Amino acid sequence: MIPSLRGICHRPRVSLATQIPRKLGITYKLLMPRTGWFVIGVVVGPFGIKGEAKVEPLTDFPERFKNGLRCWGGKRQETSTPMEIDAIRWHKGQALVKFKGVETVDDVERLRGFDLFLPDTERMELEEGAYYDDDLIGISVYTDAGVLLGTLDNIIHSGANDVYEVGRFLIPAVKEIVTEVNLETGRMTIHPIPGLLD
């Protein structure tokens, strides 16, 4: 599934992951690599009594949510079913979505926790220096002296900049430290500032 376009950065959320809304300091772990699908939101529950669902957007492109959008919803992509947005409005940063065929609070309750998936062919083009998180997870991380630190295990989306978890190391995702990302070779190079790897 957010390109976080601060400094070096990332994505419109990821494909097939355990998703927790990106708020200051909250993290989530990607469970598997890109599989042809990515998540744009998660149904968090009903809103009101007319069959509207509160959807937490998991994308830096909220304009994806629009009337007529066809997506797939489910706890896992393999068991997801086609869904279509009939109407949408926004309230306090959440999308209030009326899905076609969803008429009651009970109908929405059955969707609680559903991820909303789109195929990879619907991914937005990113500007240079921005990456999808699931392209970075698993990449090998080296110092500029050629020392392998490990693989990028997780990305923490925080306020100022994202942070890469590489084994026991926490690497700020800023240009001064992350000097190169090569997706073709699966290699990231960092310039460790004093104290970063202690």
TAFENQUI-V894198 format. One record per pair of residues at least 4 apart in sequence whose C-alpha atoms are under 6 Angstrom apart, sorted by the first residue. I is the first residue (numbers start at 0). J is the second residue. If there is no record, write none. Layout:
i=<I | I>
j=<J | J>
//
This chain:
i=<0 | 0 | 0 | 0 | 0 | 0 | 1 | 1 | 1 | 1 | 1 | 1 | 2 | 2 | 2 | 2 | 2 | 3 | 3 | 3 | 4 | 4 | 6 | 6 | 7 | 7 | 7 | 7 | 8 | 8 | 9 | 9 | 9 | 9 | 10 | 10 | 10 | 11 | 11 | 12 | 12 | 13 | 13 | 13 | 14 | 14 | 14 | 14 | 16 | 16 | 19 | 23 | 23 | 24 | 26 | 28 | 35 | 35 | 36 | 36 | 36 | 37 | 37 | 38 | 38 | 39 | 39 | 39 | 40 | 40 | 40 | 40 | 40 | 41 | 41 | 41 | 41 | 41 | 42 | 42 | 42 | 42 | 42 | 43 | 43 | 43 | 43 | 44 | 44 | 44 | 45 | 45 | 45 | 45 | 45 | 46 | 46 | 46 | 48 | 49 | 50 | 50 | 50 | 50 | 51 | 51 | 52 | 52 | 52 | 53 | 53 | 54 | 54 | 55 | 66 | 66 | 66 | 67 | 67 | 67 | 68 | 68 | 69 | 69 | 70 | 70 | 70 | 70 | 71 | 71 | 71 | 71 | 71 | 71 | 72 | 72 | 72 | 72 | 72 | 73 | 73 | 73 | 74 | 74 | 83 | 83 | 84 | 85 | 85 | 85 | 86 | 86 | 87 | 87 | 88 | 88 | 89 | 89 | 89 | 101 | 125 | 136 | 136 | 137 | 137 | 138 | 138 | 138 | 138 | 139 | 139 | 139 | 140 | 140 | 140 | 140 | 140 | 140 | 141 | 141 | 141 | 141 | 141 | 142 | 142 | 142 | 142 | 143 | 143 | 143 | 149 | 150 | 151 | 151 | 152 | 152 | 153 | 154 | 154 | 155 | 155 | 156 | 157 | 161 | 162 | 162 | 162 | 163 | 163 | 164 | 164 | 173 | 174 | 176 | 176 | 177 | 178 | 178 | 179 | 179 | 180 | 181 | 181 | 191>
j=<11 | 12 | 13 | 14 | 37 | 38 | 9 | 10 | 11 | 12 | 58 | 59 | 9 | 10 | 11 | 129 | 131 | 8 | 9 | 10 | 8 | 129 | 173 | 174 | 128 | 172 | 173 | 174 | 129 | 130 | 129 | 130 | 131 | 132 | 130 | 131 | 132 | 58 | 59 | 57 | 58 | 37 | 38 | 133 | 33 | 36 | 37 | 38 | 29 | 30 | 27 | 157 | 158 | 157 | 155 | 153 | 118 | 119 | 117 | 118 | 119 | 116 | 117 | 115 | 116 | 57 | 58 | 115 | 55 | 56 | 57 | 114 | 115 | 54 | 55 | 113 | 114 | 115 | 53 | 54 | 111 | 112 | 113 | 53 | 54 | 111 | 112 | 52 | 53 | 111 | 51 | 52 | 53 | 104 | 107 | 51 | 52 | 53 | 104 | 103 | 101 | 102 | 103 | 104 | 96 | 97 | 95 | 96 | 107 | 94 | 95 | 93 | 94 | 93 | 84 | 85 | 86 | 83 | 84 | 85 | 83 | 84 | 82 | 83 | 81 | 82 | 116 | 117 | 79 | 80 | 81 | 82 | 115 | 116 | 79 | 80 | 113 | 114 | 115 | 79 | 113 | 114 | 113 | 114 | 98 | 99 | 98 | 97 | 98 | 99 | 96 | 97 | 95 | 96 | 94 | 95 | 93 | 94 | 95 | 106 | 129 | 151 | 152 | 150 | 151 | 150 | 151 | 185 | 186 | 149 | 150 | 186 | 148 | 149 | 150 | 186 | 187 | 188 | 145 | 146 | 147 | 148 | 188 | 146 | 188 | 189 | 190 | 188 | 189 | 190 | 165 | 165 | 164 | 165 | 164 | 165 | 164 | 162 | 163 | 161 | 162 | 161 | 161 | 172 | 170 | 171 | 172 | 169 | 170 | 168 | 169 | 177 | 178 | 189 | 190 | 189 | 188 | 189 | 187 | 188 | 187 | 185 | 186 | 195>
//
